[in-house]
Amino acid sequence: MSKPSPTRPADTGPKVIPFMYHLVVQATRLPFLLRGQHAQVHGRELIPPTGKLIIAGNHVSSLDPFLIAQSLPRGRYIQFMAKKELFRGVIGSIISGGGSFPVDRESNDLGAIRSALRLLQAGGTLGIFPEGTRGGQELQGGTALLALKGKAPVTPVGLHLKGRTWVVRFGPPIEPKGSVKELTAAIGAELDRLSEPL
């Protein structure tokens, strides 16, 4: 009788190194401090405490991912899908250690999609900017597609700078239902609302 093969551990997608994650989040407070800026966070209590989640934000600066990470409740490790050009050299090692993973924006990157779905299946928090680029106008459908395939709610977050204060506004989770087009429109409407100056 043959021995049963050992059970292969589940592939949970990109891994977070907690020490590296916290180091990056804390270190990226410095650029804000040097500019005399601080954050004002609204709606943090609307973020589900556990379970798979997509956090989708408008994209206004290169520091957006760190601002969102700093604003989350303790215990939520957000992992961003980021353009592959960032994953080079020392910077690439640092953001990889924080759990982020690359996507090729010039192609239909199936590997990045699989990584995102595995992350959600494991109960993780995926960070994504539906506009694709900073200051983008038209939302891409990838966020809605991942939400529907991964059966993950989407928490929208609006960012804007008011004087020296970054205003971070989280909205209530949007359930993954309807078509890609319908869900994209719902996410877009919430991002427009949340990114409006208070």
Beta strands, then each sheet from edge to edge (+ up, - down):
strand 1: 38-42
strand 2: 53-57
strand 3: 78-83
strand 4: 101-103
strand 5: 125-128
strand 6: 154-162
strand 7: 165-170
sheet 1: 1+ 7+ 6- 2- 5- 3- 4-
end
